[in-house]
Amino acid sequence: MTIPSHALSVDFPEYKDKISQLMTENPEFKTIADEYHKLDEEIRDLEEHDIPTDDQHFHEMKVHRAHLKDKAYYIITTA
């Protein structure tokens, strides 16, 4: 089973150029985006390979990903 990516440029295609610009020009954004993408990859890997994990831990990973996405979106829309 293939789980769709939640990459910022996929979820916010209208900001693709802005995301690319921020990745090179804004260190805070790059840190947040890198952590977000790494966490998204870990979550998708767990889901795709049906790797057993504690439900609480999995939920916390998804909540943390959502918070990172919110922070990234805020920077994208205010920078």
C-alpha positions as a printed NumPy array, in Angstrom:
array([[ 0.   ,  0.   ,  0.   ],
       [ 1.344,  3.424, -0.921],
       [ 0.621,  6.234,  1.502],
       [ 0.55 ,  9.689, -0.119],
       [ 3.258, 12.146,  0.788],
       [ 2.364, 15.153,  2.879],
       [ 5.349, 17.139,  1.638],
       [ 4.767, 20.846,  2.037],
       [ 4.975, 21.424, -1.72 ],
       [ 2.33 , 18.714, -2.241],
       [-0.033, 20.006,  0.436],
       [ 0.494, 23.647, -0.524],
       [ 1.142, 23.584, -4.293],
       [ 0.213, 27.241, -4.609],
       [ 3.262, 28.076, -2.446],
       [ 5.742, 25.75 , -4.158],
       [ 8.034, 28.611, -5.287],
       [ 7.796, 30.33 , -1.9  ],
       [ 8.673, 27.08 , -0.099],
       [11.705, 26.608, -2.323],
       [12.807, 30.193, -1.674],
       [12.35 , 29.862,  2.088],
       [14.322, 26.606,  2.157],
       [17.376, 28.491,  0.904],
       [16.85 , 31.878,  2.553],
       [15.232, 31.217,  5.942],
       [17.161, 28.951,  8.344],
       [14.246, 28.713, 10.794],
       [11.889, 27.587,  8.037],
       [14.441, 25.094,  6.716],
       [14.837, 23.545, 10.171],
       [11.072, 23.217, 10.616],
       [10.544, 21.898,  7.076],
       [13.382, 19.379,  7.362],
       [12.004, 18.048, 10.657],
       [ 8.49 , 17.957,  9.18 ],
       [ 9.606, 16.014,  6.096],
       [11.662, 13.558,  8.154],
       [ 8.736, 12.913, 10.497],
       [ 6.313, 12.549,  7.578],
       [ 8.639,  9.985,  6.012],
       [ 8.835,  8.036,  9.294],
       [ 5.036,  8.033,  9.659],
       [ 4.505,  6.911,  6.069],
       [ 7.135,  4.193,  6.465],
       [ 5.342,  2.825,  9.531],
       [ 2.013,  2.88 ,  7.691],
       [ 3.269,  1.435,  4.395],
       [ 5.164, -1.431,  5.972],
       [ 2.564, -2.078,  8.663],
       [ 5.273, -1.834, 11.315],
       [ 3.85 , -2.356, 14.795],
       [ 4.056,  0.696, 17.   ],
       [ 2.411,  1.929, 20.15 ],
       [-0.816,  3.786, 19.295],
       [ 0.024,  6.623, 21.687],
       [ 3.456,  7.105, 20.142],
       [ 1.994,  7.021, 16.62 ],
       [-0.639,  9.582, 17.611],
       [ 2.024, 11.847, 19.148],
       [ 4.073, 11.636, 15.943],
       [ 1.057, 12.737, 13.886],
       [ 0.223, 15.58 , 16.28 ],
       [ 3.838, 16.791, 16.192],
       [ 3.777, 16.656, 12.374],
       [ 0.595, 18.774, 12.379],
       [ 2.208, 21.364, 14.674],
       [ 5.27 , 21.561, 12.437],
       [ 3.022, 21.974,  9.409],
       [ 1.162, 24.804, 11.14 ],
       [ 4.459, 26.561, 11.94 ],
       [ 5.681, 26.118,  8.383],
       [ 2.4  , 27.433,  6.95 ],
       [ 2.555, 30.474,  9.195],
       [ 6.042, 31.31 ,  7.938],
       [ 5.048, 30.672,  4.323],
       [ 2.081, 33.022,  4.538],
       [ 3.764, 35.801,  6.53 ],
       [ 7.258, 35.898,  5.016]])
